[in-house]
Amino acid sequence: MRIVIAEDDALLREGLVLLLRSEGFEVAAVDHAADLVTSVEAAEPDLAVVDVRMPPTFTDEGLRAALEARRRVPGLAILALSAFIEDGYAGDLLAAGGGGAGYLLKERVGKPGEFLDALRRVAAGGTVLDRDVVAVQLARPRPGDPVATLTAREREVVALLAEGHSVPTIGRLLGIGTAAARQHAGDVSAKLRVPDGAQAMLSYLRA
């Protein structure tokens, strides 16, 4: 797998390079959003790992550059990293379509197993949304939103579905088994009136 990293924090950038190369990936790295597009056009990578906030204004340069890179290299998977919970930017990325997409808090990089699992799912065309971003969305339901009826366990299931996990994996992560996880997922789908599955849940959250 070929990966381009765009990250202005030198320590994090070099840490990502070392981690990904240790997994056998081909990695290139840049420290400016404008260089991301050039690097993607040259290398035609499978995935771009991008800091949302980059110089010069530290707003959304990284995300905008990644979306421009995808326009020029169709199908490019994008894994956006942020130090802050910014569900608006997450929504922009998910709504753009055109390839695998993920939005994770930078703290996830400190858990290499989780980070690499999410990275591989995004590279394979899946969608991953950080559980803390989902928690913020669930904590502020609109009037009449059935999200307010979800139990604490059902909210955990929603967050894990949004991370792209299968029901058996959710059962293992929560320590409740596949049957119980399937029951909770079914209850969530009934309450929110959405089909079963991670993609349906992400569509609901995006809306």
N, CA, C and O of each residue as an XYZ file, in Angstrom:
828
protein
N       0.844     -1.187      0.000
C       0.000      0.000      0.000
C       0.889      1.250      0.000
O       1.869      1.310      0.742
N       0.557      2.229     -0.813
C       1.292      3.490     -0.856
C       0.502      4.556     -0.102
O      -0.702      4.707     -0.310
N       1.177      5.286      0.766
C       0.536      6.273      1.627
C       1.306      7.581      1.574
O       2.537      7.584      1.600
N       0.580      8.699      1.500
C       1.170     10.029      1.628
C       0.630     10.652      2.912
O      -0.577     10.654      3.149
N       1.532     11.181      3.735
C       1.174     11.838      4.987
C       1.362     13.342      4.819
O       2.379     13.789      4.288
N       0.379     14.122      5.272
C       0.504     15.580      5.324
C       0.291     16.004      6.773
O      -0.830     15.967      7.279
N       1.367     16.405      7.432
C       1.310     16.750      8.855
C       2.429     17.748      9.155
O       3.595     17.479      8.865
N       2.077     18.901      9.735
C       3.091     19.923      9.987
C       3.829     19.715     11.304
O       4.895     20.298     11.502
N       3.294     18.902     12.205
C       3.989     18.593     13.454
C       5.074     17.555     13.150
O       4.770     16.406     12.829
N       6.334     17.970     13.253
C       7.440     17.103     12.839
C       7.490     15.807     13.639
O       7.759     14.745     13.078
N       7.236     15.881     14.937
C       7.314     14.685     15.777
C       6.249     13.674     15.385
O       6.540     12.486     15.243
N       5.014     14.140     15.208
C       3.931     13.236     14.811
C       4.160     12.706     13.401
O       3.928     11.528     13.132
N       4.613     13.571     12.505
C       4.844     13.146     11.123
C       5.878     12.020     11.062
O       5.659     11.003     10.404
N       6.999     12.210     11.750
C       8.042     11.177     11.724
C       7.596      9.911     12.444
O       7.969      8.804     12.054
N       6.794     10.076     13.497
C       6.261      8.905     14.177
C       5.350      8.091     13.280
O       5.405      6.861     13.286
N       4.510      8.771     12.505
C       3.631      8.081     11.558
C       4.443      7.381     10.470
O       4.138      6.251     10.088
N       5.468      8.052      9.980
C       6.306      7.442      8.945
C       6.936      6.152      9.464
O       6.909      5.127      8.783
N       7.497      6.202     10.661
C       8.139      5.013     11.233
C       7.136      3.890     11.451
O       7.411      2.732     11.137
N       5.963      4.239     11.993
C       4.940      3.230     12.257
C       4.493      2.562     10.966
O       4.430      1.335     10.890
N       4.186      3.352      9.964
C       3.643      2.790      8.725
C       4.696      2.020      7.936
O       4.384      0.997      7.326
N       5.920      2.492      7.940
C       6.976      1.742      7.250
C       7.248      0.415      7.953
O       7.584     -0.580      7.311
N       7.098      0.410      9.287
C       7.308     -0.841     10.014
C       6.255     -1.883      9.662
O       6.456     -3.077      9.882
N       5.122     -1.423      9.109
C       4.053     -2.328      8.677
C       4.201     -2.721      7.211
O       3.368     -3.446      6.667
N       5.259     -2.240      6.581
C       5.524     -2.617      5.203
C       4.926     -1.696      4.157
O       4.945     -2.024      2.971
N       4.392     -0.540      4.568
C       3.796      0.391      3.616
C       4.872      1.278      2.992
O       5.893      1.570      3.614
N       4.622      1.703      1.745
C       5.456      2.723      1.107
C       4.923      4.080      1.538
O       3.740      4.370      1.356
N       5.784      4.913      2.108
C       5.321      6.157      2.719
C       6.109      7.356      2.210
O       7.336      7.316      2.125
N       5.384      8.429      1.868
C       5.980      9.729      1.601
C       5.318     10.716      2.561
O       4.174     10.513      2.966
N       6.025     11.774      2.923
C       5.472     12.725      3.891
C       5.791     14.153      3.480
O       6.876     14.439      2.973
N       4.825     15.053      3.706
C       4.997     16.480      3.452
C       4.527     17.244      4.681
O       3.781     16.716      5.506
N       4.974     18.502      4.794
C       4.615     19.290      5.974
C       3.754     20.498      5.647
O       3.534     21.366      6.493
N       3.265     20.547      4.403
C       2.431     21.687      3.997
C       1.293     21.171      3.114
O       1.495     20.305      2.263
N       0.106     21.715      3.329
C      -1.065     21.242      2.588
C      -0.894     21.368      1.088
O      -1.324     20.491      0.339
N      -0.268     22.456      0.638
C      -0.105     22.663     -0.805
C       0.736     21.566     -1.427
O       0.537     21.216     -2.590
N       1.686     21.014     -0.659
C       2.551     19.960     -1.194
C       1.833     18.616     -1.282
O       2.279     17.716     -1.995
N       0.727     18.480     -0.561
C       0.003     17.203     -0.578
C      -0.507     16.891     -1.976
O      -0.347     15.769     -2.458
N      -1.112     17.862     -2.625
C      -1.686     17.629     -3.950
C      -0.592     17.210     -4.935
O      -0.778     16.275     -5.714
N       0.546     17.905     -4.898
C       1.659     17.570     -5.784
C       2.166     16.158     -5.525
O       2.430     15.400     -6.459
N       2.299     15.813     -4.249
C       2.810     14.496     -3.882
C       1.845     13.390     -4.303
O       2.273     12.340     -4.782
N       0.554     13.624     -4.127
C      -0.447     12.629     -4.519
C      -0.445     12.437     -6.027
O      -0.526     11.308     -6.511
N      -0.353     13.530     -6.769
C      -0.319     13.403     -8.235
C       0.908     12.627     -8.694
O       0.840     11.872     -9.664
N       2.027     12.808     -8.003
C       3.268     12.150     -8.406
C       3.275     10.672     -8.024
O       3.708      9.825     -8.806
N       2.791     10.366     -6.818
C       2.896      8.994     -6.304
C       1.652      8.148     -6.551
O       1.716      6.919     -6.530
N       0.507      8.817     -6.788
C      -0.782      8.119     -6.932
C      -0.948      7.058     -5.834
O      -1.062      5.866     -6.120
N      -0.960      7.512     -4.578
C      -1.042      6.574     -3.457
C      -2.437      5.988     -3.310
O      -3.389      6.438     -3.949
N      -2.539      4.978     -2.459
C      -3.840      4.389     -2.127
C      -4.560      5.212     -1.065
O      -5.789      5.216     -0.995
N      -3.780      5.910     -0.238
C      -4.342      6.584      0.929
C      -3.554      7.833      1.254
O      -2.329      7.858      1.139
N      -4.277      8.884      1.667
C      -3.651     10.085      2.209
C      -4.045     10.208      3.671
O      -5.230     10.169      4.001
N      -3.065     10.356      4.544
C      -3.301     10.611      5.969
C      -3.010     12.087      6.195
O      -1.878     12.532      6.008
N      -4.020     12.849      6.593
C      -3.919     14.303      6.518
C      -4.363     14.971      7.823
O      -5.414     14.651      8.377
N      -3.541     15.898      8.293
C      -3.932     16.759      9.406
C      -4.956     17.764      8.877
O      -4.709     18.424      7.868
N      -6.091     17.883      9.544
C      -7.128     18.810      9.083
C      -6.611     20.239      9.107
O      -6.774     20.973      8.132
N      -5.989     20.642     10.210
C      -5.542     22.022     10.379
C      -4.055     22.124     10.050
O      -3.215     21.541     10.734
N      -3.745     22.868      9.000
C      -2.350     23.025      8.585
C      -2.065     24.486      8.248
O      -2.997     25.276      8.098
N      -0.779     24.857      8.126
C      -0.440     26.239      7.772
C      -1.048     26.612      6.426
O      -1.287     25.727      5.603
N      -1.309     27.910      6.172
C      -0.920     29.032      7.038
C      -1.956     29.443      8.073
O      -1.584     30.089      9.053
N      -3.224     29.111      7.916
C      -4.251     29.620      8.830
C      -4.656     28.615      9.896
O      -5.344     28.971     10.852
N      -4.238     27.370      9.744
C      -4.569     26.321     10.700
C      -6.085     26.195     10.912
O      -6.568     26.088     12.039
N      -6.813     26.211      9.792
C      -8.261     25.968      9.860
C      -8.539     24.617      9.209
O      -8.519     23.584      9.878
N      -8.797     24.626      7.906
C      -9.124     23.358      7.244
C      -8.290     23.119      5.985
O      -8.723     22.412      5.075
N      -7.079     23.718      5.933
C      -6.254     23.582      4.726
C      -5.972     22.131      4.366
O      -6.034     21.752      3.196
N      -5.664     21.324      5.369
C      -5.341     19.927      5.095
C      -6.492     19.174      4.480
O      -6.308     18.419      3.525
N      -7.676     19.372      5.018
C      -8.854     18.692      4.504
C      -9.169     19.144      3.085
O      -9.466     18.321      2.219
N      -9.103     20.448      2.844
C      -9.391     20.952      1.502
C      -8.366     20.431      0.491
O      -8.719     20.093     -0.640
N      -7.109     20.369      0.901
C      -6.076     19.855      0.003
C      -6.312     18.374     -0.301
O      -6.107     17.928     -1.430
N      -6.741     17.622      0.701
C      -7.000     16.198      0.488
C      -8.143     15.991     -0.493
O      -8.072     15.118     -1.359
N      -9.186     16.784     -0.363
C     -10.324     16.656     -1.277
C      -9.935     17.070     -2.697
O     -10.417     16.485     -3.667
N      -9.065     18.076     -2.824
C      -8.569     18.457     -4.153
C      -7.707     17.340     -4.724
O      -7.772     17.056     -5.920
N      -6.895     16.699     -3.871
C      -6.074     15.584     -4.333
C      -6.943     14.438     -4.823
O      -6.615     13.787     -5.815
N      -8.055     14.186     -4.128
C      -8.967     13.126     -4.576
C      -9.608     13.500     -5.909
O      -9.845     12.628     -6.745
N      -9.887     14.770     -6.114
C     -10.466     15.190     -7.396
C      -9.500     14.874     -8.534
O      -9.917     14.490     -9.626
N      -8.203     15.039     -8.265
C      -7.207     14.799     -9.307
C      -6.820     13.327     -9.420
O      -6.431     12.866    -10.493
N      -6.925     12.603     -8.333
C      -6.637     11.161     -8.325
C      -7.884     10.460     -7.795
O      -7.963     10.157     -6.604
N      -8.857     10.199     -8.663
C     -10.132      9.630     -8.219
C      -9.948      8.320     -7.445
O      -9.109      7.484     -7.778
N     -10.763      8.181     -6.406
C     -10.716      6.972     -5.601
C      -9.743      7.031     -4.449
O      -9.680      6.095     -3.651
N      -8.977      8.115     -4.338
C      -8.026      8.248     -3.241
C      -8.754      8.156     -1.899
O      -9.714      8.887     -1.655
N      -8.293      7.257     -1.038
C      -8.847      7.159      0.309
C      -8.216      8.243      1.178
O      -7.037      8.563      1.025
N      -9.006      8.805      2.088
C      -8.530      9.899      2.933
C      -8.805      9.569      4.394
O      -9.939      9.279      4.773
N      -7.754      9.618      5.210
C      -7.895      9.495      6.655
C      -7.461     10.816      7.265
O      -6.272     11.133      7.295
N      -8.430     11.588      7.752
C      -8.156     12.900      8.326
C      -7.907     12.769      9.826
O      -8.595     12.020     10.519
N      -6.921     13.503     10.309
C      -6.578     13.508     11.728
C      -6.785     14.907     12.290
O      -6.502     15.903     11.624
N      -7.276     14.974     13.512
C      -7.487     16.273     14.149
C      -7.211     16.162     15.640
O      -7.472     15.134     16.265
N      -6.680     17.241     16.194
C      -6.463     17.289     17.638
C      -7.736     17.678     18.368
O      -7.794     17.614     19.596
N      -8.752     18.081     17.624
C      -9.988     18.576     18.218
C     -11.194     17.828     17.660
O     -11.138     17.274     16.562
N     -12.277     17.816     18.421
C     -13.526     17.223     17.948
C     -14.236     18.269     17.098
O     -14.785     19.238     17.621
N     -14.220     18.066     15.791
C     -14.807     19.018     14.847
C     -15.720     18.230     13.911
O     -15.326     17.875     12.800
N     -16.933     17.962     14.366
C     -17.808     17.097     13.581
C     -18.254     17.751     12.283
O     -18.704     17.057     11.371
N     -18.140     19.076     12.180
C     -18.466     19.728     10.912
C     -17.500     19.317      9.818
O     -17.916     19.030      8.695
N     -16.215     19.287     10.135
C     -15.212     18.853      9.164
C     -15.401     17.378      8.834
O     -15.249     16.971      7.682
N     -15.729     16.581      9.841
C     -15.987     15.156      9.599
C     -17.137     15.002      8.614
O     -17.081     14.175      7.704
N     -18.179     15.803      8.804
C     -19.326     15.743      7.894
C     -18.951     16.124      6.479
O     -19.424     15.514      5.520
N     -18.093     17.141      6.342
C     -17.647     17.559      5.007
C     -16.925     16.420      4.298
O     -17.140     16.182      3.109
N     -16.073     15.721      5.032
C     -15.313     14.627      4.434
C     -16.230     13.481      4.030
O     -16.114     12.952      2.925
N     -17.138     13.096      4.918
C     -18.025     11.980      4.623
C     -18.981     12.315      3.484
O     -19.322     11.453      2.674
N     -19.410     13.573      3.430
C     -20.363     13.970      2.393
C     -19.711     14.051      1.017
O     -20.400     13.974      0.000
N     -18.380     14.205      0.979
C     -17.716     14.383     -0.310
C     -17.795     13.132     -1.172
O     -17.894     13.233     -2.394
N     -17.753     11.950     -0.552
C     -17.818     10.710     -1.311
C     -16.604     10.535     -2.218
O     -15.683     11.352     -2.213
N     -16.621      9.457     -2.992
C     -15.572      9.239     -3.969
C     -14.438      8.348     -3.525
O     -13.469      8.173     -4.264
N     -14.531      7.777     -2.331
C     -13.465      6.894     -1.855
C     -13.591      6.655     -0.370
O     -14.419      7.271      0.301
N     -12.758      5.749      0.148
C     -12.748      5.493      1.580
C     -12.483      6.776      2.342
O     -11.741      7.639      1.873
N     -13.090      6.907      3.520
C     -12.943      8.139      4.285
C     -12.934      7.832      5.775
O     -13.703      7.001      6.258
N     -12.055      8.513      6.492
C     -12.000      8.353      7.930
C     -11.676      9.661      8.612
O     -10.994     10.517      8.048
N     -12.169      9.814      9.834
C     -11.904     11.021     10.622
C     -11.610     10.565     12.041
O     -12.500     10.080     12.739
N     -10.364     10.720     12.467
C      -9.944     10.261     13.782
C      -9.266     11.382     14.557
O      -8.636     12.263     13.972
N      -9.401     11.338     15.871
C      -8.620     12.226     16.722
C      -7.176     11.733     16.749
O      -6.919     10.532     16.671
N      -6.242     12.670     16.860
C      -4.827     12.313     16.809
C      -4.426     11.380     17.942
O      -3.462     10.625     17.814
N      -5.153     11.427     19.038
C      -4.813     10.558     20.159
C      -4.900      9.079     19.789
O      -4.282      8.245     20.450
N      -5.660      8.740     18.739
C      -5.774      7.338     18.314
C      -4.439      6.800     17.784
O      -4.198      5.593     17.813
N      -3.570      7.706     17.298
C      -2.273      7.268     16.797
C      -1.463      6.633     17.931
O      -0.613      5.777     17.688
N      -1.734      7.058     19.169
C      -1.051      6.489     20.321
C      -1.487      5.077     20.641
O      -0.908      4.434     21.516
N      -2.496      4.584     19.946
C      -2.945      3.199     20.075
C      -2.774      2.544     18.700
O      -3.731      2.428     17.935
N      -1.548      2.121     18.400
C      -1.228      1.667     17.038
C      -2.159      0.603     16.484
O      -2.496      0.636     15.301
N      -2.583     -0.347     17.322
C      -3.466     -1.398     16.823
C      -4.769     -0.832     16.296
O      -5.200     -1.185     15.198
N      -5.408      0.050     17.071
C      -6.664      0.671     16.653
C      -6.454      1.541     15.425
O      -7.245      1.517     14.483
N      -5.371      2.311     15.453
C      -5.107      3.226     14.334
C      -4.891      2.463     13.037
O      -5.475      2.809     12.010
N      -4.061      1.434     13.071
C      -3.772      0.671     11.864
C      -5.004     -0.064     11.354
O      -5.197     -0.195     10.146
N      -5.836     -0.544     12.274
C      -7.077     -1.207     11.872
C      -7.981     -0.226     11.130
O      -8.534     -0.552     10.080
N      -8.125      0.980     11.685
C      -8.943      2.002     11.022
C      -8.351      2.384      9.676
O      -9.077      2.535      8.694
N      -7.040      2.540      9.630
C      -6.365      2.913      8.384
C      -6.612      1.885      7.286
O      -6.886      2.246      6.142
N      -6.516      0.631      7.628
C      -6.716     -0.426      6.621
C      -8.163     -0.446      6.135
O      -8.420     -0.682      4.954
N      -9.114     -0.197      7.049
C     -10.518     -0.200      6.623
C     -10.820      0.974      5.692
O     -11.582      0.832      4.736
N     -10.228      2.121      5.968
C     -10.416      3.276      5.085
C      -9.767      3.005      3.730
O     -10.366      3.279      2.691
N      -8.550      2.469      3.735
C      -7.849      2.179      2.482
C      -8.619      1.188      1.629
O      -8.539      1.224      0.401
N      -9.369      0.297      2.282
C     -10.156     -0.706      1.558
C     -11.492     -0.154      1.060
O     -12.294     -0.888      0.483
N     -11.729      1.141      1.283
C     -12.959      1.761      0.796
C     -14.020      1.967      1.844
O     -15.125      2.412      1.534
N     -13.697      1.642      3.104
C     -14.671      1.795      4.178
C     -14.703      3.198      4.748
O     -13.977      4.084      4.295
N     -15.552      3.392      5.747
C     -15.706      4.682      6.401
C     -15.538      4.504      7.904
O     -16.109      3.594      8.503
N     -14.746      5.386      8.500
C     -14.481      5.324      9.933
C     -14.670      6.711     10.525
O     -14.107      7.688     10.031
N     -15.459      6.791     11.578
C     -15.693      8.051     12.272
C     -15.332      7.862     13.739
O     -15.809      6.926     14.381
N     -14.494      8.739     14.271
C     -14.017      8.599     15.645
C     -15.170      8.531     16.639
O     -16.143      9.279     16.538
N     -15.044      7.626     17.594
C     -16.124      7.401     18.564
C     -16.435      8.655     19.388
O     -17.581      8.868     19.785
N     -15.405      9.492     19.649
C     -15.653     10.696     20.438
C     -16.444     11.736     19.648
O     -17.228     12.493     20.220
N     -16.236     11.769     18.336
C     -17.033     12.655     17.486
C     -18.490     12.190     17.485
O     -19.413     13.001     17.559
N     -18.679     10.874     17.401
C     -20.040     10.329     17.448
C     -20.697     10.654     18.781
O     -21.877     11.005     18.824
N     -19.940     10.538     19.872
C     -20.492     10.820     21.194
C     -20.992     12.255     21.287
O     -22.033     12.514     21.891
N     -20.252     13.191     20.690
C     -20.693     14.592     20.692
C     -21.996     14.743     19.922
O     -22.903     15.451     20.360
N     -22.090     14.076     18.775
C     -23.313     14.156     17.982
C     -24.510     13.578     18.745
O     -25.608     14.133     18.715
N     -24.277     12.468     19.419
C     -25.372     11.820     20.141
C     -25.781     12.608     21.380
O     -26.904     12.468     21.866
N     -24.876     13.434     21.889
C     -25.162     14.176     23.114
C     -26.021     15.408     22.877
O     -26.467     16.046     23.830
N     -26.256     15.748     21.616
C     -27.059     16.945     21.340
C     -28.127     16.653     20.283
O     -28.117     17.243     19.203
N     -29.048     15.738     20.604
C     -30.105     15.405     19.639
C     -31.026     16.592     19.381
O     -31.249     17.435     20.250
N     -31.548     16.627     18.169
C     -32.526     17.648     17.827
C     -33.868     17.322     18.480
O     -34.109     16.168     18.835
N     -34.743     18.309     18.645
C     -36.056     18.023     19.234
C     -36.764     16.912     18.472
O     -36.882     16.958     17.248
N     -37.231     15.920     19.210
C     -37.922     14.798     18.592
C     -37.006     13.748     18.016
O     -37.480     12.748     17.477
N     -35.687     13.950     18.117
C     -34.732     12.991     17.575
C     -34.762     11.718     18.414
O     -34.603     11.788     19.632
N     -34.962     10.553     17.790
C     -35.014      9.307     18.549
C     -33.683      8.937     19.198
O     -33.628      8.005     20.001
N     -32.604      9.657     18.859
C     -31.325      9.410     19.535
C     -31.481      9.534     21.045
O     -30.809      8.841     21.809
N     -32.372     10.421     21.464
C     -32.574     10.639     22.898
C     -33.090      9.394     23.608
O     -32.983      9.303     24.831
N     -33.643      8.440     22.877
C     -34.197      7.238     23.489
C     -33.170      6.112     23.621
O     -33.470      5.074     24.210
N     -31.965      6.302     23.081
C     -30.954      5.256     23.127
C     -30.405      5.089     24.540
O     -30.206      6.069     25.258
N     -30.164      3.842     24.930
C     -29.522      3.562     26.203
C     -28.022      3.797     26.077
O     -27.501      3.983     24.977
N     -27.329      3.787     27.225
C     -25.875      3.974     27.205
C     -25.201      2.888     26.374
O     -24.277      3.176     25.612
N     -25.657      1.635     26.513
C     -25.071      0.545     25.745
C     -25.342      0.716     24.254
O     -24.468      0.448     23.429
N     -26.549      1.162     23.905
C     -26.881      1.367     22.492
C     -26.040      2.486     21.891
O     -25.701      2.435     20.709
N     -25.701      3.492     22.686
C     -24.835      4.564     22.197
C     -23.424      4.044     21.925
O     -22.767      4.472     20.976
N     -22.967      3.114     22.769
C     -21.676      2.485     22.521
C     -21.708      1.714     21.210
O     -20.748      1.744     20.441
N     -22.804      1.031     20.962
C     -22.940      0.256     19.729
C     -22.941      1.195     18.524
O     -22.306      0.903     17.511
N     -23.646      2.313     18.627
C     -23.667      3.289     17.529
C     -22.253      3.782     17.235
O     -21.850      3.858     16.074
N     -21.493      4.117     18.288
C     -20.136      4.627     18.104
C     -19.252      3.597     17.408
O     -18.456      3.947     16.536
N     -19.389      2.337     17.789
C     -18.568      1.295     17.174
C     -19.007      0.998     15.738
O     -18.174      0.690     14.886
N     -20.295      1.087     15.472
C     -20.761      0.953     14.088
C     -20.180      2.072     13.232
O     -19.767      1.846     12.094
N     -20.153      3.284     13.793
C     -19.619      4.419     13.047
C     -18.128      4.269     12.789
O     -17.599      4.850     11.842
N     -17.449      3.492     13.626
C     -16.032      3.211     13.389
C     -15.845      2.133     12.325
O     -14.718      1.804     11.954
N     -16.956      1.588     11.840
C     -16.868      0.608     10.763
C     -16.749     -0.826     11.218
O     -16.439     -1.707     10.415
N     -16.994     -1.082     12.515
C     -16.850     -2.441     13.031
C     -18.073     -3.298     12.697
O     -19.197     -2.799     12.632
N     -17.834     -4.586     12.489
C     -18.923     -5.537     12.287
C     -19.561     -5.881     13.618
O     -18.989     -5.616     14.675
N     -20.755     -6.476     13.568
C     -21.450     -6.847     14.805
C     -20.626     -7.835     15.635
O     -20.513     -7.635     16.845
N     -20.041     -8.897     15.052
C     -19.216     -9.792     15.872
C     -18.056     -9.072     16.558
O     -17.732     -9.365     17.709
N     -17.431     -8.130     15.848
C     -16.331     -7.372     16.444
C     -16.832     -6.494     17.576
O     -16.167     -6.365     18.604
N     -18.001     -5.888     17.398
C     -18.589     -5.067     18.459
C     -18.850     -5.918     19.699
O     -18.581     -5.491     20.822
N     -19.377     -7.125     19.486
C     -19.617     -8.013     20.608
C     -18.338     -8.327     21.364
O     -18.330     -8.378     22.594
N     -17.256     -8.536     20.619
C     -15.967     -8.835     21.255
C     -15.424     -7.620     21.991
O     -14.942     -7.741     23.118
N     -15.497     -6.442     21.359
C     -14.956     -5.237     21.976
C     -15.703     -4.857     23.252
O     -15.102     -4.354     24.202
N     -17.010     -5.099     23.273
C     -17.813     -4.762     24.446
C     -17.894     -5.910     25.450
O     -18.417     -5.743     26.552
N     -17.373     -7.077     25.061
C     -17.404     -8.221     25.957
C     -18.789     -8.777     26.201
O     -19.077     -9.279     27.288
N     -19.659     -8.690     25.187
C     -21.051     -9.129     25.385
C     -21.445    -10.252     24.435
O     -22.545    -10.792     24.547
N     -20.566    -10.614     23.500
C     -20.883    -11.684     22.568
C     -21.643    -11.188     21.354
O     -22.227    -10.104     21.365
N     -21.624    -11.996     20.311
C     -22.229    -11.616     19.032
C     -23.741    -11.501     19.125
O     -24.321    -10.554     18.596
N     -24.386    -12.448     19.789
C     -25.854    -12.439     19.852
C     -26.364    -11.182     20.534
O     -27.302    -10.547     20.053
N     -25.743    -10.818     21.665
C     -26.175     -9.617     22.381
C     -25.898     -8.363     21.571
O     -26.709     -7.438     21.548
N     -24.738     -8.335     20.898
C     -24.414     -7.172     20.070
C     -25.411     -7.042     18.926
O     -25.829     -5.935     18.589
N     -25.794     -8.170     18.327
C     -26.767     -8.139     17.239
C     -28.121     -7.628     17.739
O     -28.812     -6.893     17.033
N     -28.494     -8.021     18.958
C     -29.757     -7.555     19.532
C     -29.719     -6.045     19.748
O     -30.672     -5.341     19.413
N     -28.612     -5.552     20.310
C     -28.492     -4.104     20.524
C     -28.505     -3.354     19.197
O     -29.149     -2.312     19.076
N     -27.792     -3.884     18.202
C     -27.766     -3.224     16.893
C     -29.158     -3.190     16.281
O     -29.551     -2.203     15.659
N     -29.900     -4.276     16.462
C     -31.272     -4.307     15.958
C     -32.154     -3.307     16.670
O     -32.986     -2.651     16.044
N     -31.978     -3.184     17.991
C     -32.768     -2.209     18.757
C     -32.450     -0.782     18.313
O     -33.342      0.057     18.192
N     -31.155     -0.520     18.071
C     -30.750      0.807     17.600
C     -31.393      1.102     16.247
O     -31.927      2.190     16.032
N     -31.339      0.137     15.343
C     -31.913      0.333     14.010
C     -33.410      0.609     14.089
O     -33.938      1.447     13.357
N     -34.096     -0.116     14.997
C     -35.542      0.083     15.147
C     -35.851      1.468     15.711
O     -36.769      2.143     15.242
N     -35.087      1.889     16.714
C     -35.348      3.200     17.333
C     -35.048      4.351     16.381
O     -35.785      5.336     16.329
N     -33.947      4.215     15.621
C     -33.558      5.297     14.718
C     -34.193      5.178     13.338
O     -34.088      6.074     12.501
N     -34.861      4.027     13.126
C     -35.541      3.765     11.856
C     -34.568      3.817     10.676
O     -34.818      4.457      9.654
N     -33.458      3.122     10.863
C     -32.471      2.982      9.790
C     -32.154      1.502      9.627
O     -32.308      0.742     10.583
N     -31.714      1.067      8.446
C     -31.354     -0.338      8.251
C     -30.162     -0.720      9.121
O     -29.420      0.141      9.592
N     -29.992     -2.013      9.325
C     -28.820     -2.502     10.043
C     -27.556     -2.183      9.254
O     -27.574     -2.115      8.025
N     -26.455     -1.988      9.985
C     -25.166     -1.884      9.319
C     -24.464     -0.562      9.553
O     -25.090      0.456      9.848
N     -23.136     -0.604      9.413
C     -22.319      0.561      9.672
C     -22.601      1.690      8.695
O     -22.695      2.847      9.106
N     -22.738      1.378      7.401
C     -22.938      2.428      6.416
C     -24.260      3.153      6.634
O     -24.338      4.372      6.481
N     -25.293      2.405      6.989
C     -26.585      3.028      7.261
C     -26.482      3.959      8.465
O     -27.066      5.043      8.476
N     -25.728      3.520      9.483
C     -25.562      4.355     10.672
C     -24.788      5.626     10.349
O     -25.133      6.704     10.832
N     -23.745      5.505      9.538
C     -22.986      6.687      9.148
C     -23.838      7.660      8.336
O     -23.729      8.875      8.500
N     -24.680      7.123      7.464
C     -25.577      7.984      6.683
C     -26.522      8.746      7.602
O     -26.805      9.924      7.388
N     -27.007      8.052      8.631
C     -27.917      8.699      9.589
C     -27.186      9.816     10.322
O     -27.706     10.926     10.437
N     -25.980      9.531     10.821
C     -25.231     10.533     11.571
C     -24.870     11.717     10.688
O     -24.907     12.864     11.134
N     -24.520     11.442      9.433
C     -24.168     12.528      8.508
C     -25.371     13.433      8.280
O     -25.236     14.656      8.223
N     -26.548     12.830      8.150
C     -27.756     13.625      7.948
C     -28.121     14.439      9.167
O     -29.117     15.162      9.151
